[in-house]
Amino acid sequence: MTTRRLTCPCGNAWDHPVTEPVPGDVRLICPACTIAGENTRHPESEQGDAAPPSGTVVTNAEAAANAERLRREAAQAIGPGRIISGYEIIGEINRGGMGVIYKARQPGVNRLVALKVIAPGKLDQPGTRARFKREVRASGRLSDPCIVTVFQTELDGPIPFVAMEYVPGIDLFRLVRQTGPLPVVDVVYYARQVAEGLQHAYEVHLVHRDIKPSNLMVSPSPLAPAEGRTGRLPKVKVLDMGLARVVDNSHSDPETDDLTLPGVFVGTPDYVAPEQAENPRAADTRSDLYSLGGAMYYCLTGEVPFPGKTLAAKLRKQLTEPPPSAAAKRSDVPVAVDAVIRKLMALDPNDRYQTPAELMTVLDAVLKEAPPKTGAKAAPTVSSVFAKAHDGGVNAMAPAPDGSYLLTGGGDSVLKFWHPGTLKELRTITGDIGAIEHLVIAPTGKWAATCAIRLSASDMGVQLWDLNTGSEGKRFRGPTDNISGVAISPDGKGVAAASADKMVWLWLRDATGPTTACIKGHTGAVTAVAFVAADSLLSSGIDGTVRQWDLKTGKTKGTLSAPVGPIAALAFAAKRVAVAGRDGLAIRQPGAATFQKFTGHDGSVSCCALTPDGTLLASGGTDHTVRVYRVEDGLQLATYTGHDKPVRSVAFAPTGDAVYSGDVGGILRRWPVPKAK
């Protein structure tokens, strides 16, 4: 490592890496001054936070401001290669309100650590200093593989920090945010490990008081690249003992005894037990179990147990509503697992499991009934969030081009907007819509086209909707029978429709109004259309053929028979054409003369979709399953079995990392997509 010689105002000289920044006052990084500074600190008062928190003796306001400035400069100068009290910074892991966590190396013992560098000024906040000291002292009572070990704390130097065990992975909060709700067996497996750590804490008379998804780290991350996986099953580590409390009446430790003042809230509102919210000193191991139940509920549903805009609203729901049911959100959650969560979150602590060991026994029994885990899967096969989207079937769907929302249309004659990750309903469009058969969003994301089942020929056509205002524009009319498919050209100027009158209908939008045309060629009802380019269109029909049309001449450019019987759905992307029908699923590769059939579904396939890059194909069928295939060779990458009725519609997110599905019962689901290798 290349270094340069630095000398501080006190005359001390040392070699400093040339790649590291140098603060205005080099005494902040001088090894001798840092050690000498240990003798200039204020002694801690018995009240913990009553003494001046800075590591520098100050005599006036100007000096105090200067000391704070120096501390901020020191914190800002942290980067790879920087040495902080013997720890060499490797890189940043994460940052939050309390500071930044770095990956660091302790050269003397060649150990990797997570170094939590506390943000300047945070230690001046009431209770913060005592909290970090409590975390270290509490960790000293613990020795369990399911709990992160804290090695050292330094709160009085120019760069205050806490050094703890380095755990490569991802916390459950971020895992759910990135992938959606987790598989039931995974949640039970993780909860069992947390219970094991809590049992150890219970045996040494400690209560954590802040169990929540972001404090539960999974290592290694299930989302790690294949080359980074070890093949071993993920382990869970409990983080952050900063709010831990000793509940041992026979032992008194001033550093871990509860210093919380009466009336002060301790914990995280979304997961805190009711008795702890009322009185933090009343928390015991059953309070931690309540919080674990809340964390399990979040991991299964992607939602907090008792949502509310204020702390008071959340706590009021806790006290007045029964424990939430994960099975009410997800049909694949077993009764036994749902019962475990509801018992963990019982209002009365006496109605919960009384010890973590008791919970472990129950979870062991659940895991024995679950399929074995291999630990080597490419990505978690995640069940979707349960969402009752429409009173009729979820007949059509499309994501916004930028992925900001999902639009669905149902047999209940309603258009609905959904959050793409959580499937929370955002808003609706109502009106003379009809039972929607298909919908498509324009490339701009500003308007959409829909088609619906109509009884009167005068009502048949394509409806255009302003997605910002929800208002309907001028209808495109012409077809004499119902329309089952609609498409918008890449330039947004053309709209095509597939009609049961055996015609492909076209409208060109301009300032003076639409120009209408129709093309005949299919021998039966036309079922779907898809633009290849602004002047080229694909259509499919119950005659089992796919036809390509030159829109400049109105003539066909080619016709191919598909081995799926009457075609129900058509998808196009990256020069690939996919079709679904009564006899299965098939795809035509670029340049191929015939379709290649994909197997898997037991029965008819009613819908299909391709990722924008054409590498993955999704399908839904009457067998109630959603399947994802690798297009290049037909390898089935995933089978999703959460629907209990035939699947009516599917769509990929624009990024290709999620697939949405809707069934004839009105249920909408979101599934994470495994990566094609």
Secondary structure per residue as TSV (DSSP state, phi and psi in degrees):
chain	resnum	aa	ss	phi	psi
A	1	M	-	360.0	128.9
A	2	T	-	-76.3	133.7
A	3	T	E	-128.3	168.4
A	4	R	E	-134.2	153.5
A	5	R	E	-86.6	124.5
A	6	L	E	-116.9	149.4
A	7	T	E	-132.6	128.7
A	8	C	-	-86.7	166.4
A	9	P	T	-58.1	-20.4
A	10	C	T	-84.1	-3.1
A	11	G	S	94.6	1.3
A	12	N	-	-81.9	136.2
A	13	A	E	-120.1	145.7
A	14	W	E	-158.6	164.5
A	15	D	E	-92.6	129.8
A	16	H	E	-123.4	134.8
A	17	P	E	-57.5	134.9
A	18	V	T	-69.2	-20.3
A	19	T	T	-82.1	-8.2
A	20	E	S	-95.7	140.3
A	21	P	-	-68.4	159.0
A	22	V	-	-121.9	121.7
A	23	P	-	-69.4	166.8
A	24	G	S	-58.0	-38.9
A	25	D	S	-106.0	103.8
A	26	V	G	-68.2	-10.6
A	27	R	G	-62.2	-22.7
A	28	L	G	-67.3	-23.6
A	29	I	T	-116.2	5.3
A	30	C	-	-74.5	123.3
A	31	P	H	-57.8	-39.2
A	32	A	H	-71.6	-43.7
A	33	C	H	-65.7	-35.9
A	34	T	H	-62.8	-42.5
A	35	I	H	-68.4	-43.0
A	36	A	H	-62.3	-33.0
A	37	G	G	-61.9	-20.1
A	38	E	G	-60.2	-28.2
A	39	N	G	-90.6	3.2
A	40	T	G	-112.3	13.5
A	41	R	S	-92.1	155.4
A	42	H	-	-70.1	138.3
A	43	P	-	-66.7	147.3
A	44	E	-	-70.6	136.9
A	45	S	-	-80.8	168.7
A	46	E	T	-67.1	-21.9
A	47	Q	T	-84.3	-0.2
A	48	G	S	80.4	-67.7
A	49	D	S	-98.4	1.0
A	50	A	S	-72.7	-28.2
A	51	A	S	-75.7	154.2
A	52	P	-	-57.3	128.4
A	53	P	-	-76.9	-19.1
A	54	S	S	-68.2	151.9
A	55	G	S	-85.7	5.6
A	56	T	S	-118.4	134.7
A	57	V	-	-68.9	127.6
A	58	V	-	-123.4	147.9
A	59	T	-	-120.0	-12.5
A	60	N	S	-153.8	172.9
A	61	A	H	-62.5	-39.3
A	62	E	H	-63.7	-43.4
A	63	A	H	-65.7	-37.3
A	64	A	H	-63.1	-43.6
A	65	A	H	-63.5	-38.5
A	66	N	H	-65.5	-40.1
A	67	A	H	-63.3	-41.7
A	68	E	H	-65.4	-37.8
A	69	R	H	-62.5	-42.1
A	70	L	H	-63.8	-39.0
A	71	R	H	-65.4	-38.7
A	72	R	H	-66.9	-40.0
A	73	E	H	-62.4	-40.0
A	74	A	H	-63.9	-43.0
A	75	A	H	-65.0	-39.1
A	76	Q	H	-71.4	-19.1
A	77	A	T	-87.7	4.5
A	78	I	-	-76.2	134.2
A	79	G	-	-165.8	174.4
A	80	P	T	-51.9	134.1
A	81	G	T	93.3	-17.5
A	82	R	-	-66.8	138.5
A	83	I	E	-103.4	124.9
A	84	I	E	-123.7	106.4
A	85	S	T	48.9	43.3
A	86	G	T	92.8	-4.2
A	87	Y	E	-105.1	126.1
A	88	E	E	-93.5	119.9
A	89	I	E	-69.4	131.8
A	90	I	E	-102.4	-43.9
A	91	G	E	179.8	170.6
A	92	E	E	-85.3	138.2
A	93	I	E	-100.5	-50.3
A	94	N	E	-161.9	162.9
A	95	R	E	-142.9	150.7
A	96	G	E	-151.7	-162.7
A	97	G	T	-65.2	-29.1
A	98	M	T	-88.3	-14.1
A	99	G	E	151.1	-152.7
A	100	V	E	-125.0	139.7
A	101	I	E	-105.0	126.4
A	102	Y	E	-113.4	149.3
A	103	K	E	-84.2	128.2
A	104	A	E	-139.3	164.4
A	105	R	E	-119.8	137.4
A	106	Q	E	-101.0	96.0
A	107	P	T	-57.0	-38.3
A	108	G	T	-57.5	-36.8
A	109	V	T	-114.6	6.2
A	110	N	T	51.1	52.5
A	111	R	E	-120.7	136.0
A	112	L	E	-82.3	139.1
A	113	V	E	-135.3	161.8
A	114	A	E	-101.7	119.5
A	115	L	E	-104.8	109.6
A	116	K	E	-88.6	102.6
A	117	V	E	-90.5	120.2
A	118	I	E	-81.4	133.7
A	119	A	-	-61.2	141.4
A	120	P	T	-55.2	135.8
A	121	G	T	91.3	-20.2
A	122	K	G	-66.4	-34.1
A	123	L	G	-69.3	-15.0
A	124	D	G	-77.9	-14.4
A	125	Q	S	-73.8	140.7
A	126	P	T	-55.0	130.6
A	127	G	T	85.9	-13.8
A	128	T	H	-67.9	-45.5
A	129	R	H	-61.3	-44.9
A	130	A	H	-63.8	-34.5
A	131	R	H	-63.2	-46.1
A	132	F	H	-67.9	-37.4
A	133	K	H	-65.0	-38.4
A	134	R	H	-63.5	-37.8
A	135	E	H	-61.2	-43.9
A	136	V	H	-67.7	-44.7
A	137	R	H	-65.9	-38.4
A	138	A	H	-66.0	-40.1
A	139	S	H	-63.8	-28.4
A	140	G	T	-64.5	-21.4
A	141	R	T	-86.5	-10.3
A	142	L	-	-108.8	144.1
A	143	S	-	-151.9	86.3
A	144	D	-	-148.1	138.1
A	145	P	T	-65.3	-13.1
A	146	C	T	-95.1	4.5
A	147	I	B	-128.3	132.0
A	148	V	-	-67.3	136.5
A	149	T	-	-90.2	134.6
A	150	V	E	-100.5	128.6
A	151	F	E	-94.0	-42.5
A	152	Q	E	-158.7	152.2
A	153	T	E	-132.3	145.5
A	154	E	E	-140.4	104.0
A	155	L	-	-107.8	-7.6
A	156	D	S	-109.4	-6.6
A	157	G	S	-82.1	179.9
A	158	P	S	-63.6	-25.0
A	159	I	S	-125.8	92.4
A	160	P	-	-70.1	140.8
A	161	F	E	-153.6	166.1
A	162	V	E	-129.2	125.6
A	163	A	E	-101.2	127.2
A	164	M	E	-138.1	172.2
A	165	E	E	-57.2	133.7
A	166	Y	-	-84.9	123.0
A	167	V	-	-122.5	102.5
A	168	P	-	-70.2	131.5
A	169	G	S	159.3	-151.2
A	170	I	E	-146.5	139.8
A	171	D	E	-78.7	160.1
A	172	L	H	-65.8	-29.5
A	173	F	H	-63.3	-49.6
A	174	R	H	-69.2	-33.4
A	175	L	H	-62.4	-44.5
A	176	V	H	-67.7	-39.4
A	177	R	H	-61.8	-34.3
A	178	Q	H	-86.4	-31.1
A	179	T	H	-115.6	-13.9
A	180	G	-	91.7	-179.1
A	181	P	S	-53.2	147.5
A	182	L	-	-92.7	160.4
A	183	P	-	-59.4	145.7
A	184	V	H	-57.3	-45.6
A	185	V	H	-63.7	-35.0
A	186	D	H	-65.0	-44.0
A	187	V	H	-62.6	-42.8
A	188	V	H	-65.1	-41.4
A	189	Y	H	-61.8	-43.9
A	190	Y	H	-67.2	-43.3
A	191	A	H	-62.6	-35.2
A	192	R	H	-62.8	-39.5
A	193	Q	H	-69.8	-38.8
A	194	V	H	-62.3	-41.5
A	195	A	H	-60.5	-36.5
A	196	E	H	-63.8	-43.5
A	197	G	H	-65.2	-39.9
A	198	L	H	-67.6	-31.8
A	199	Q	H	-64.2	-40.6
A	200	H	H	-63.6	-43.8
A	201	A	H	-60.5	-40.0
A	202	Y	H	-61.1	-40.1
A	203	E	H	-70.1	-24.3
A	204	V	T	-104.0	16.8
A	205	H	T	65.9	41.2
A	206	L	E	-118.5	141.4
A	207	V	E	-115.4	129.3
A	208	H	-	-70.8	-51.2
A	209	R	-	72.5	8.8
A	210	D	-	-150.4	44.5
A	211	I	-	-72.3	124.8
A	212	K	-	-161.6	163.3
A	213	P	G	-55.0	-37.7
A	214	S	G	-73.9	-11.0
A	215	N	G	-102.0	13.6
A	216	L	E	-122.0	107.8
A	217	M	E	-98.7	128.3
A	218	V	E	-97.4	127.5
A	219	S	E	-138.7	127.2
A	220	P	S	-75.4	165.6
A	221	S	-	-65.6	133.1
A	222	P	T	-62.2	-16.5
A	223	L	T	-95.7	4.3
A	224	A	S	-63.1	146.2
A	225	P	-	-57.1	154.1
A	226	A	G	-55.4	-39.8
A	227	E	G	-70.1	-15.0
A	228	G	G	-98.1	0.3
A	229	R	-	-85.1	149.7
A	230	T	-	-98.5	-14.5
A	231	G	S	89.4	-10.4
A	232	R	S	-88.1	158.8
A	233	L	-	-68.4	144.7
A	234	P	-	-63.6	146.2
A	235	K	E	-113.8	152.7
A	236	V	E	-111.1	134.5
A	237	K	E	-118.8	134.1
A	238	V	E	-85.4	127.0
A	239	L	-	-103.5	166.4
A	240	D	-	61.5	90.4
A	241	M	-	-95.4	20.2
A	242	G	T	-63.8	-22.6
A	243	L	T	-108.7	9.5
A	244	A	-	-62.8	149.7
A	245	R	E	-135.7	136.9
A	246	V	E	-79.6	133.3
A	247	V	-	-120.7	35.1
A	248	D	-	-102.7	106.7
A	249	N	T	-68.2	-19.6
A	250	S	T	-88.6	-2.9
A	251	H	-	-134.3	137.0
A	252	S	-	-125.0	125.4
A	253	D	-	-131.2	111.3
A	254	P	T	-60.5	-22.1
A	255	E	T	-83.1	-24.0
A	256	T	T	-114.6	-9.6
A	257	D	S	-62.5	146.2
A	258	D	-	-68.2	119.9
A	259	L	-	-99.9	8.5
A	260	T	-	-67.0	131.1
A	261	L	-	-77.0	150.4
A	262	P	T	-57.0	138.8
A	263	G	T	87.5	-5.0
A	264	V	-	-89.2	130.8
A	265	F	-	-79.1	133.7
A	266	V	-	-127.9	125.0
A	267	G	S	125.1	-169.7
A	268	T	-	-112.6	121.8
A	269	P	T	-51.6	-37.6
A	270	D	T	-71.6	-16.1
A	271	Y	T	-128.9	-6.5
A	272	V	-	-69.5	143.1
A	273	A	-	-72.2	147.9
A	274	P	H	-57.0	-42.2
A	275	E	H	-68.2	-31.5
A	276	Q	H	-72.7	-37.0
A	277	A	H	-63.1	-35.4
A	278	E	H	-77.0	-39.6
A	279	N	-	-152.0	102.5
A	280	P	G	-55.5	-28.7
A	281	R	G	-72.1	-15.1
A	282	A	G	-85.0	-6.4
A	283	A	-	-68.0	136.9
A	284	D	-	-136.2	-168.2
A	285	T	H	-60.5	-27.0
A	286	R	H	-68.9	-25.3
A	287	S	H	-68.8	-41.0
A	288	D	H	-63.5	-36.8
A	289	L	H	-66.8	-36.9
A	290	Y	H	-58.9	-47.2
A	291	S	H	-63.6	-36.3
A	292	L	H	-64.4	-38.2
A	293	G	H	-60.9	-41.3
A	294	G	H	-64.3	-38.5
A	295	A	H	-66.3	-38.8
A	296	M	H	-63.1	-42.3
A	297	Y	H	-60.9	-43.2
A	298	Y	H	-62.7	-43.3
A	299	C	H	-66.2	-28.6
A	300	L	H	-85.7	-27.4
A	301	T	H	-118.3	-19.0
A	302	G	S	77.0	12.2
A	303	E	S	-128.7	151.9
A	304	V	-	-76.5	154.8
A	305	P	S	-62.3	-44.0
A	306	F	S	-127.9	83.5
A	307	P	-	-66.8	150.0
A	308	G	-	-174.9	155.7
A	309	K	S	-81.8	-20.2
A	310	T	S	-131.2	163.1
A	311	L	H	-59.5	-42.5
A	312	A	H	-61.9	-39.5
A	313	A	H	-65.8	-41.1
A	314	K	H	-63.7	-46.6
A	315	L	H	-68.3	-33.9
A	316	R	H	-63.4	-40.2
A	317	K	H	-65.2	-38.9
A	318	Q	H	-56.0	-42.0
A	319	L	H	-84.3	-19.3
A	320	T	H	-115.5	-15.7
A	321	E	S	-112.9	151.6
A	322	P	-	-69.5	162.5
A	323	P	-	-55.1	141.1
A	324	P	-	-69.3	154.4
A	325	S	-	-107.5	117.2
A	326	A	S	-68.8	-30.3
A	327	A	T	-66.1	-25.3
A	328	A	T	-72.5	-19.5
A	329	K	T	-97.2	-28.0
A	330	R	-	-136.9	121.7
A	331	S	T	-71.1	-16.2
A	332	D	T	-91.4	3.0
A	333	V	S	-79.1	118.0
A	334	P	-	-62.7	154.0
A	335	V	H	-58.2	-39.2
A	336	A	H	-63.3	-41.2
A	337	V	H	-69.6	-41.5
A	338	D	H	-61.1	-39.9
A	339	A	H	-65.4	-36.9
A	340	V	H	-61.6	-47.1
A	341	I	H	-64.1	-43.0
A	342	R	H	-66.0	-35.2
A	343	K	H	-71.6	-40.5
A	344	L	H	-58.8	-34.3
A	345	M	T	-101.8	21.8
A	346	A	-	-59.9	143.4
A	347	L	S	-62.4	-43.9
A	348	D	S	-86.8	122.0
A	349	P	G	-55.3	-28.4
A	350	N	G	-70.4	-15.9
A	351	D	G	-92.9	-1.8
A	352	R	S	-92.2	177.3
A	353	Y	-	-62.6	139.3
A	354	Q	S	-87.1	-22.7
A	355	T	S	-141.5	156.2
A	356	P	H	-60.8	-31.9
A	357	A	H	-62.4	-37.0
A	358	E	H	-63.7	-41.0
A	359	L	H	-65.2	-40.7
A	360	M	H	-57.6	-41.3
A	361	T	H	-61.1	-43.0
A	362	V	H	-66.2	-44.8
A	363	L	H	-67.1	-33.9
A	364	D	H	-59.4	-40.5
A	365	A	H	-66.3	-38.5
A	366	V	H	-65.2	-42.8
A	367	L	H	-66.5	-29.3
A	368	K	H	-65.4	-27.2
A	369	E	H	-86.8	-10.9
A	370	A	S	-88.2	155.7
A	371	P	-	-64.9	146.6
A	372	P	-	-64.4	149.9
A	373	K	-	-101.8	144.3
A	374	T	-	-99.4	-25.3
A	375	G	S	77.3	5.8
A	376	A	-	-124.4	17.1
A	377	K	-	-73.0	154.5
A	378	A	S	-68.7	-34.9
A	379	A	S	-162.3	154.1
A	380	P	-	-63.6	131.1
A	381	T	-	-82.8	103.0
A	382	V	-	-103.5	131.5
A	383	S	-	-76.2	158.0
A	384	S	-	-87.0	168.1
A	385	V	-	-72.1	136.7
A	386	F	-	-79.2	127.1
A	387	A	E	-143.9	120.6
A	388	K	E	-81.1	102.6
A	389	A	-	-90.1	-43.0
A	390	H	-	-139.6	152.3
A	391	D	S	-71.6	-30.0
A	392	G	S	-97.3	-168.3
A	393	G	-	-68.5	156.2
A	394	V	E	-84.6	89.9
A	395	N	E	-82.9	-23.6
A	396	A	E	-152.1	153.6
A	397	M	E	-159.6	156.1
A	398	A	E	-159.7	135.1
A	399	P	E	-82.1	152.7
A	400	A	-	-60.6	146.3
A	401	P	T	-54.1	-33.0
A	402	D	T	-93.8	4.8
A	403	G	S	76.0	12.1
A	404	S	S	-78.3	-17.2
A	405	Y	-	-159.2	167.1
A	406	L	E	-118.4	133.3
A	407	L	E	-109.0	129.7
A	408	T	E	-124.8	153.3
A	409	G	E	-130.2	139.5
A	410	G	E	-128.0	175.1
A	411	G	T	-70.2	-7.0
A	412	D	T	-89.1	9.7
A	413	S	S	64.6	38.2
A	414	V	-	-132.2	139.2
A	415	L	E	-99.5	135.2
A	416	K	E	-131.0	141.5
A	417	F	E	-101.3	138.2
A	418	W	E	-130.3	147.6
A	419	H	-	-66.0	130.4
A	420	P	T	-68.8	-22.0
A	421	G	T	-97.4	-44.2
A	422	T	T	-97.8	-12.5
A	423	L	-	58.2	35.6
A	424	K	-	-81.5	133.0
A	425	E	E	-67.8	129.6
A	426	L	E	-98.5	-48.7
A	427	R	E	-168.0	172.3
A	428	T	E	-132.6	160.4
A	429	I	E	-123.7	125.7
A	430	T	-	-123.6	167.9
A	431	G	S	148.6	-156.3
A	432	D	S	-83.3	71.2
A	433	I	-	-95.6	-40.8
A	434	G	-	83.7	170.0
A	435	A	E	-70.8	104.2
A	436	I	E	-66.9	133.0
A	437	E	E	-99.8	-36.6
A	438	H	E	-158.9	155.5
A	439	L	E	-148.9	157.5
A	440	V	E	-148.9	145.1
A	441	I	E	-103.5	138.0
A	442	A	-	-65.2	155.0
A	443	P	T	-56.0	-28.4
A	444	T	T	-75.9	-17.9
A	445	G	S	78.0	5.3
A	446	K	S	-93.9	-22.7
A	447	W	E	-144.2	163.1
A	448	A	E	-138.7	159.6
A	449	A	E	-119.9	139.0
A	450	T	E	-132.5	157.5
A	451	C	E	-132.8	151.0
A	452	A	E	-144.8	162.1
A	453	I	E	-73.6	127.2
A	454	R	-	-127.6	148.5
A	455	L	S	-88.9	-31.4
A	456	S	S	-104.4	136.0
A	457	A	G	-62.0	-29.1
A	458	S	G	-69.7	-18.9
A	459	D	G	-94.0	-8.3
A	460	M	-	-76.6	139.9
A	461	G	E	158.5	-167.0
A	462	V	E	-111.0	132.8
A	463	Q	E	-103.5	139.6
A	464	L	E	-110.0	138.9
A	465	W	E	-128.3	132.3
A	466	D	E	-79.4	113.7
A	467	L	T	-75.6	-14.7
A	468	N	T	-82.2	-42.7
A	469	T	T	-99.5	-20.1
A	470	G	-	80.1	7.1
A	471	S	-	-86.9	151.2
A	472	E	B	-91.3	138.2
A	473	G	-	-92.3	-164.9
A	474	K	-	-69.0	134.6
A	475	R	-	-79.0	146.3
A	476	F	E	-94.1	117.2
A	477	R	E	-112.7	167.4
A	478	G	-	147.5	-49.4
A	479	P	-	-59.5	146.3
A	480	T	S	-103.9	6.0
A	481	D	S	-144.9	172.6
A	482	N	-	-64.8	151.7
A	483	I	E	-105.7	134.7
A	484	S	E	-113.4	-10.8
A	485	G	E	-148.6	147.6
A	486	V	E	-142.7	149.8
A	487	A	E	-145.5	153.8
A	488	I	E	-119.8	135.6
A	489	S	-	-66.8	156.7
A	490	P	T	-57.4	-29.1
A	491	D	T	-89.5	-0.4
A	492	G	S	75.7	6.3
A	493	K	S	-96.6	-18.8
A	494	G	E	-117.7	146.2
A	495	V	E	-127.6	133.5
A	496	A	E	-121.7	151.9
A	497	A	E	-139.7	146.6
A	498	A	E	-104.6	121.5
A	499	S	E	-118.9	150.7
A	500	A	T	-70.5	-6.7
A	501	D	T	-82.8	13.8
A	502	K	S	75.0	11.2
A	503	M	E	-110.1	150.7
A	504	V	E	-100.7	121.1
A	505	W	E	-103.1	143.5
A	506	L	E	-132.0	140.9
A	507	W	E	-133.5	133.4
A	508	L	E	-105.9	121.6
A	509	R	-	-85.1	132.6
A	510	D	-	-151.1	-179.1
A	511	A	T	-65.5	-29.3
A	512	T	T	-87.9	-7.5
A	513	G	-	124.7	170.5
A	514	P	-	-77.9	145.3
A	515	T	E	-100.8	125.3
A	516	T	E	-104.7	140.9
A	517	A	E	-147.7	159.2
A	518	C	E	-140.6	152.0
A	519	I	E	-127.8	132.1
A	520	K	E	-113.5	140.3
A	521	G	-	-172.6	-38.6
A	522	H	-	-70.0	148.8
A	523	T	S	-91.8	-2.8
A	524	G	S	-143.6	-169.9
A	525	A	-	-57.5	138.8
A	526	V	E	-86.6	131.4
A	527	T	E	-107.5	-26.0
A	528	A	E	-157.5	153.9
A	529	V	E	-137.8	153.7
A	530	A	E	-154.8	131.8
A	531	F	E	-77.8	134.8
A	532	V	E	-90.0	-40.7
A	533	A	E	-154.2	178.9
A	534	A	T	-61.3	-26.2
A	535	D	T	-115.1	17.2
A	536	S	E	-141.0	134.4
A	537	L	E	-137.3	143.4
A	538	L	E	-105.7	147.0
A	539	S	E	-141.0	153.7
A	540	S	E	-135.2	160.0
A	541	G	E	-150.5	177.4
A	542	I	T	-72.3	-7.3
A	543	D	T	-77.6	0.8
A	544	G	S	78.1	15.6
A	545	T	E	-115.8	155.6
A	546	V	E	-116.2	129.2
A	547	R	E	-122.2	141.3
A	548	Q	E	-108.6	133.3
A	549	W	E	-117.0	137.3
A	550	D	E	-87.8	109.2
A	551	L	T	-73.9	-13.4
A	552	K	T	-75.4	-32.8
A	553	T	T	-109.5	-17.6
A	554	G	T	76.5	11.9
A	555	K	E	-106.0	154.8
A	556	T	E	-75.1	142.5
A	557	K	E	-100.2	-11.4
A	558	G	E	170.5	155.8
A	559	T	E	-136.4	132.9
A	560	L	E	-128.6	137.8
A	561	S	E	-86.1	138.0
A	562	A	-	-107.8	139.3
A	563	P	T	-82.7	43.0
A	564	V	T	-125.4	10.4
A	565	G	S	73.8	-155.2
A	566	P	S	-55.7	127.2
A	567	I	E	-84.9	129.4
A	568	A	E	-100.9	-27.3
A	569	A	E	-148.4	153.2
A	570	L	E	-139.5	138.9
A	571	A	E	-138.1	146.3
A	572	F	E	-137.8	135.5
A	573	A	E	-166.5	139.5
A	574	A	T	49.6	44.9
A	575	K	T	68.5	13.2
A	576	R	E	-108.6	143.4
A	577	V	E	-122.7	125.4
A	578	A	E	-116.5	143.7
A	579	V	E	-135.1	149.9
A	580	A	E	-130.6	144.6
A	581	G	E	-163.6	-166.7
A	582	R	T	-58.2	-35.4
A	583	D	T	-102.5	13.6
A	584	G	E	129.8	-150.3
A	585	L	E	-132.2	139.4
A	586	A	E	-148.7	158.8
A	587	I	E	-140.0	145.6
A	588	R	E	-109.0	119.9
A	589	Q	-	-78.5	157.9
A	590	P	T	-55.4	127.6
A	591	G	T	82.8	-8.5
A	592	A	-	-76.6	150.3
A	593	A	S	-90.5	-15.0
A	594	T	S	-137.6	169.5
A	595	F	-	-86.9	146.5
A	596	Q	E	-105.2	126.9
A	597	K	E	-87.8	136.9
A	598	F	E	-105.3	134.6
A	599	T	-	-102.3	164.2
A	600	G	-	147.8	-50.1
A	601	H	-	-71.1	145.0
A	602	D	S	-104.3	86.9
A	603	G	S	124.6	-166.0
A	604	S	-	-68.7	150.1
A	605	V	E	-109.7	121.1
A	606	S	E	-99.9	-16.1
A	607	C	E	-154.6	156.2
A	608	C	E	-154.5	159.2
A	609	A	E	-155.0	147.5
A	610	L	E	-112.5	147.1
A	611	T	-	-66.8	156.3
A	612	P	T	-54.5	-31.3
A	613	D	T	-89.4	-0.1
A	614	G	S	74.1	13.9
A	615	T	S	-89.3	-21.8
A	616	L	E	-127.2	146.5
A	617	L	E	-125.3	130.3
A	618	A	E	-113.7	148.5
A	619	S	E	-146.5	155.0
A	620	G	E	-132.9	144.4
A	621	G	E	-138.4	179.5
A	622	T	T	-72.4	-9.4
A	623	D	T	-82.5	8.3
A	624	H	S	74.0	11.7
A	625	T	-	-109.6	156.3
A	626	V	E	-115.8	133.2
A	627	R	E	-128.4	146.5
A	628	V	E	-122.3	129.6
A	629	Y	E	-120.1	150.3
A	630	R	E	-83.7	123.1
A	631	V	T	-67.3	-37.0
A	632	E	T	-62.7	-30.5
A	633	D	T	-135.9	2.8
A	634	G	-	77.5	9.7
A	635	L	-	-65.0	127.8
A	636	Q	E	-80.8	116.9
A	637	L	E	-90.8	-28.1
A	638	A	E	-157.1	147.5
A	639	T	E	-128.9	122.6
A	640	Y	E	-108.6	128.8
A	641	T	-	-121.1	26.8
A	642	G	-	-78.3	-23.5
A	643	H	-	-74.5	144.1
A	644	D	S	-111.1	11.3
A	645	K	S	-140.0	165.1
A	646	P	-	-55.1	139.8
A	647	V	E	-82.8	130.6
A	648	R	E	-104.5	-29.0
A	649	S	E	-150.3	148.7
A	650	V	E	-141.3	153.9
A	651	A	E	-159.8	141.9
A	652	F	E	-88.4	148.6
A	653	A	-	-65.9	152.7
A	654	P	T	-55.6	-31.0
A	655	T	T	-80.6	-11.5
A	656	G	S	77.8	5.6
A	657	D	S	-95.3	1.7
A	658	A	E	-149.1	150.4
A	659	V	E	-127.3	139.0
A	660	Y	E	-107.4	149.2
A	661	S	E	-144.8	149.3
A	662	G	E	-135.1	145.5
A	663	D	E	-115.4	175.4
A	664	V	T	-70.8	-12.0
A	665	G	T	-88.9	-0.5
A	666	G	S	92.2	12.3
A	667	I	E	-91.9	132.3
A	668	L	E	-110.8	136.0
A	669	R	E	-136.4	155.5
A	670	R	E	-126.8	133.3
A	671	W	E	-126.4	133.2
A	672	P	E	-67.5	144.9
A	673	V	-	-105.9	127.2
A	674	P	-	-66.2	148.0
A	675	K	-	-78.0	140.0
A	676	A	-	-76.9	125.4
A	677	K	-	-105.2	360.0
